[in-house]
């Protein structure tokens, strides 16, 4: 079993600091699994929120290496192995304690997490025959399956995964993103401009 160092924010709205924890990481683990292991073995008072562990509720959102992500959907094998994994609460929400925030607007979380949920798309201009799109998608999947590509992508901090279908992207955009209230979009813009 490999060991990984985690730098986890500990504190509340009045202040705090990053503390380091070293934990064993097994094949197939996601960040939330490691956080639970750290919580059980080294930091029983670590505050972390989670609910579904299926990427649906958004309760386990955090900034992982500076990017808003879901801890339950971020696989350890997609993160760089040559430096610590940094975990901190979402800056867009008021901090309660450690990794727990007051996610007053689920719609704001949806906007922040949209790039991760949309994933990688293979897009072409209208009129491309379906078999050409299939060939492009198959070539992409073959490329990302090579060890050399994955290692280099992970080293550079890129997400590597299968592309979503156009239908899945359309469904997500129409059912979720198109329903976000105007005031939440304004709050999202404020957050992005601060970064």
Steps between C-alpha positions, in 0.01 A plus 500: 500500500630844405500789744384851416535823694186710537506869595155559650361835613415495870317791654189712479389844379726668757813335363696179474785330318591206281605185687676207339389139525660197339268217406511174310319503168363183344411443137158637408475748787348844462603805704203458736619145587839635605341784698290244688814295569679811634192584707491148649873458563652844559249783532176388663384861527542576125172649377395376158156471345381230259174330421452293185860415394365483145569848364137609529456707817810722500544472878865395471604792281842644576789663323742223412839635394331837450212380280134458605421129491299228668713290736285193428563523125868597497702183462837493671666360188412821310697723739874569478700260715809721531347762733252517789126509429363831629142504631320813605139612530320656206582872501159588358316394817520623859732274702362319802799281596782312323355376168136575588334804345148637498395410147205738497459478127511157338467679164827686565668168570361363172659789311834452674499125435368519142838450330563185703152361441502578129833322463672469167292532188582406144337773294500554126318725258151403385486245222790278607396139441442298818771251403761780486400619847521141622851465351612824668357394835662154473836657410473734800413216737793296369734795553389572858530132588877499439716520812727767352207732422332449840824554692579823314142629529489427873840663549364816335177489703263417213187293544507185292178315434253380246312765303132555567247448226325800347173372645644491854637854466170631361306335784727649768494849349121511453404333829752674724696790358209663316299513824754702702350826634647828369621609846693174536671559165602847625641345818689245290653780289613677819664180621678436169626858480648470853703196393 
